[in-house]
Amino acid sequence: MEDSTTEKVEGLLKCGDTVGELGEEEKATRGDGKEEEGPTEEGAATPIPPWSKFKKRKIEESSSPRPTKVVLKERGEAVPSWTPPAAAAATAHPLGPAPASELERTDVFEVVSGLEKLPTIPEWSKDNLPKLLRSNAPERMREGPFCEAAVVDELWQEKARMDNLFDRGKGRIYRQVRARVFPSTVSGSANIGLSNRAGDKLWEVLEALDIWPSVINLARTEESPSGEDEAEMTVRYVDVCGGPGAFSARENVRTIGRGMSLKIDSTQTKEASCIWYKHLIDSEDFEAVWGPDGNVYSPANLEALEKSVEEVDKRGAHLVMGDGGFEVSVDKDGNHLENYQEVYSARIILSEVLTMVRACTKGGFLVCKLFDTFSAITASIIYVTTRLFDKCYIVKPQRSRVVNSERYLVGVGFKGRENPDYEVLMKAMEFCHSTCFTEDEGPESVVPVRLMEDDRKFQISLSQSIRELALRQTRALDIVMNAVDEAVARGKGGQRKGGKGKGRNRYGYH
């Protein structure tokens, strides 16, 4: 949107419990690739929603200076050429591996529910708790309802190679090789001079689905409660767990923002903080709103955000975004826990989605960072999104490293509180959020697992995204680790003088 655009844009941000998201290479994550559309002219005809005519496509130009490929998978569409045929059941590994250059792209998968009406499901209560499981139980990942164990095992084998490398103090050479093999995800934003890729990845996600023009159109066509003319309409957005503000800094090119972040002790390290960027705090266009403490695990803080949104407009925000997460490495006995990051992150992801749904206006859009999607708890959060929004997608942006498990959940067209599924699903999320999590365990699923398994269209569409992204990640890790092994065999590097060369986050989320 050009500087001359007449809309006043106002944002609402919230950061909850992002811990350890700031690494040396960069301090956050996000972005996509498709030519950015200009501002919508006043009086122009309402555009046809782009998601109503999706088909597989490549996008040749991008608002990002880096070339980007976007591939959208329709339900039932053939899988990429490097996915093994059905006859190759002995291994999940691709038989015809794609070169590294073909692995760096933006993928979009539509996930759908095939049920016209949600069946009656039992309400969770203290007398009817969902099944509770240990966070680091292997069966939560390997025996998930939507992906065969062989796919998980082969991915974990590649990650085990990486664990061994970092344990030997060779982490530096891994990062060097990764940057050489997959150059699209080097640190920093080439778009607006940020020190991270977080804003870039957000915009890759928004552009892959043409969401930003649709957000502008939603704000333009929204009836003004005060009778203000169209030029004064506002675009409202919420950023949950987004400190230090890469989402918001990218948005702040066009918006006025409010933010809520986790309050921290002055003795905590910068990596453990969730403080917003100083230029956002200092800006007249940005106001930090803290609430009791900014922790999205606390129901009181979720209520504080909801009130903050209502102060701007009772209808809610047009765009709600979440970027929570924290580092998972080893336990006190030295056992690697990285494979369980998805499950350990389930609490903050559920907190974000619950917060964002509460804050969203009818017709609005949701974007939330996920990790792996093997477990039933993550699948259930995706399922809730398919029922509360007109469309649901899983997006892996090009600027999100192909060697990691990061991806984004996108909801398009919030159905509103009058949706008959809204109350029952919100109660299920609220109960699990407030009652079912401890340090070491959490609910198996937000909704009964059988409900998702019986929804055939959901099972097929989600399974496709899980399998394809896992196989691509496995192939990418194999390429990098083979190159690393060759470099180590030649005696090249990996060890820094005075240290082990062991990076804080080995899987490259930063």
Secondary structure as the mmCIF struct_conf table of DSSP 4:
data_model
#
loop_
_struct_conf.conf_type_id
_struct_conf.id
_struct_conf.beg_label_comp_id
_struct_conf.beg_label_asym_id
_struct_conf.beg_label_seq_id
_struct_conf.end_label_comp_id
_struct_conf.end_label_asym_id
_struct_conf.end_label_seq_id
TURN_TY1_P TURN_TY1_P1 ASP A 3 SER A 4
STRN STRN1 LYS A 8 VAL A 9
STRN STRN2 GLU A 10 GLU A 10
STRN STRN3 VAL A 19 VAL A 19
BEND BEND1 GLY A 20 GLY A 20
BEND BEND2 GLU A 24 GLU A 25
BEND BEND3 LYS A 27 LYS A 27
BEND BEND4 LYS A 34 LYS A 34
HELX_LH_PP_P HELX_LH_PP_P1 GLU A 35 GLU A 37
HELX_LH_PP_P HELX_LH_PP_P2 PRO A 39 GLU A 41
TURN_TY1_P TURN_TY1_P2 GLU A 42 GLY A 43
HELX_LH_PP_P HELX_LH_PP_P3 ALA A 44 PRO A 49
HELX_RH_3T_P HELX_RH_3T_P1 PRO A 50 LYS A 53
BEND BEND5 SER A 63 ARG A 66
STRN STRN4 VAL A 70 LYS A 73
HELX_LH_PP_P HELX_LH_PP_P4 GLU A 74 GLU A 74
TURN_TY1_P TURN_TY1_P3 ARG A 75 GLY A 76
HELX_LH_PP_P HELX_LH_PP_P5 GLU A 77 PRO A 80
TURN_TY1_P TURN_TY1_P4 SER A 81 TRP A 82
BEND BEND6 THR A 83 THR A 83
HELX_LH_PP_P HELX_LH_PP_P6 PRO A 84 PRO A 85
TURN_TY1_P TURN_TY1_P5 ALA A 86 ALA A 87
TURN_TY1_P TURN_TY1_P6 ALA A 89 ALA A 90
BEND BEND7 HIS A 93 HIS A 93
BEND BEND8 LEU A 95 GLY A 96
HELX_LH_PP_P HELX_LH_PP_P7 PRO A 97 PRO A 99
HELX_RH_AL_P HELX_RH_AL_P1 ALA A 100 LEU A 103
BEND BEND9 ARG A 105 ARG A 105
STRN STRN5 THR A 106 GLU A 110
BEND BEND10 GLU A 116 LYS A 117
HELX_LH_PP_P HELX_LH_PP_P8 LEU A 118 THR A 120
HELX_LH_PP_P HELX_LH_PP_P9 PRO A 122 TRP A 124
STRN STRN6 SER A 125 SER A 125
TURN_TY1_P TURN_TY1_P7 LYS A 126 ASP A 127
STRN STRN7 ASN A 128 ASN A 128
HELX_LH_PP_P HELX_LH_PP_P10 LEU A 129 LYS A 131
STRN STRN8 LEU A 132 ARG A 134
TURN_TY1_P TURN_TY1_P8 SER A 135 ASN A 136
TURN_TY1_P TURN_TY1_P9 PRO A 138 PRO A 138
HELX_RH_AL_P HELX_RH_AL_P2 GLU A 139 ARG A 142
TURN_TY1_P TURN_TY1_P10 GLU A 143 GLU A 143
TURN_TY1_P TURN_TY1_P11 PRO A 145 PHE A 146
BEND BEND11 CYS A 147 CYS A 147
HELX_RH_AL_P HELX_RH_AL_P3 ALA A 149 ASP A 167
TURN_TY1_P TURN_TY1_P12 ARG A 168 GLY A 169
HELX_RH_AL_P HELX_RH_AL_P4 GLY A 171 VAL A 181
HELX_RH_3T_P HELX_RH_3T_P2 PRO A 183 THR A 185
BEND BEND12 SER A 187 GLY A 188
TURN_TY1_P TURN_TY1_P13 ALA A 190 ILE A 192
BEND BEND13 SER A 195 ARG A 197
HELX_RH_AL_P HELX_RH_AL_P5 ALA A 198 ALA A 208
TURN_TY1_P TURN_TY1_P14 LEU A 209 ASP A 210
HELX_RH_AL_P HELX_RH_AL_P6 ILE A 211 THR A 221
BEND BEND14 GLU A 222 GLU A 222
HELX_LH_PP_P HELX_LH_PP_P11 GLU A 223 SER A 224
TURN_TY1_P TURN_TY1_P15 PRO A 225 SER A 226
HELX_RH_3T_P HELX_RH_3T_P3 GLU A 230 GLU A 232
STRN STRN9 THR A 234 VAL A 235
STRN STRN10 TYR A 237 VAL A 240
BEND BEND15 CYS A 241 CYS A 241
TURN_TY1_P TURN_TY1_P16 GLY A 243 GLY A 245
HELX_RH_AL_P HELX_RH_AL_P7 ALA A 246 GLU A 251
TURN_TY1_P TURN_TY1_P17 ASN A 252 ARG A 254
STRN STRN11 ILE A 256 ILE A 256
STRN STRN12 GLY A 257 GLY A 259
TURN_TY1_P TURN_TY1_P18 SER A 266 THR A 267
BEND BEND16 GLN A 268 GLN A 268
HELX_RH_3T_P HELX_RH_3T_P4 LYS A 270 ALA A 272
HELX_LH_PP_P HELX_LH_PP_P12 ILE A 275 TYR A 277
HELX_RH_AL_P HELX_RH_AL_P8 LYS A 278 ASP A 282
TURN_TY1_P TURN_TY1_P19 GLU A 284 ASP A 285
STRN STRN13 PHE A 286 ALA A 288
BEND BEND17 PRO A 292 ASP A 293
TURN_TY1_P TURN_TY1_P20 VAL A 296 TYR A 297
BEND BEND18 SER A 298 SER A 298
HELX_RH_AL_P HELX_RH_AL_P9 PRO A 299 VAL A 312
TURN_TY1_P TURN_TY1_P21 LYS A 314 ARG A 315
STRN STRN14 ALA A 317 GLY A 322
STRN STRN15 PHE A 326 PHE A 326
STRN STRN16 VAL A 330 VAL A 330
TURN_TY1_P TURN_TY1_P22 LYS A 332 ASP A 333
STRN STRN17 HIS A 336 HIS A 336
HELX_RH_3T_P HELX_RH_3T_P5 GLU A 338 TYR A 340
HELX_RH_AL_P HELX_RH_AL_P10 GLN A 341 TYR A 344
TURN_TY1_P TURN_TY1_P23 SER A 345 SER A 345
HELX_RH_AL_P HELX_RH_AL_P11 ALA A 346 ALA A 359
STRN STRN18 CYS A 360 LEU A 370
BEND BEND19 SER A 375 SER A 375
HELX_RH_AL_P HELX_RH_AL_P12 ALA A 376 LEU A 388
STRN STRN19 PHE A 389 LYS A 396
TURN_TY1_P TURN_TY1_P24 GLN A 398 ARG A 399
BEND BEND20 SER A 400 SER A 400
TURN_TY1_P TURN_TY1_P25 VAL A 402 VAL A 403
BEND BEND21 ASN A 404 ASN A 404
STRN STRN20 ARG A 407 PHE A 414
TURN_TY1_P TURN_TY1_P26 ARG A 417 GLU A 418
BEND BEND22 ASN A 419 ASN A 419
TURN_TY1_P TURN_TY1_P27 PRO A 420 ASP A 421
HELX_RH_AL_P HELX_RH_AL_P13 TYR A 422 THR A 435
BEND BEND23 CYS A 436 CYS A 436
BEND BEND24 GLU A 439 ASP A 440
STRN STRN21 GLU A 441 PRO A 443
BEND BEND25 GLU A 444 GLU A 444
BEND BEND26 VAL A 446 VAL A 447
HELX_RH_AL_P HELX_RH_AL_P14 VAL A 449 ASP A 454
HELX_RH_AL_P HELX_RH_AL_P15 ARG A 456 ALA A 489
TURN_TY1_P TURN_TY1_P28 ARG A 490 GLY A 491
TURN_TY1_P TURN_TY1_P29 LYS A 497 GLY A 498
BEND BEND27 GLY A 499 GLY A 499
BEND BEND28 ARG A 504 ARG A 504
TURN_TY1_P TURN_TY1_P30 ARG A 506 TYR A 507
#
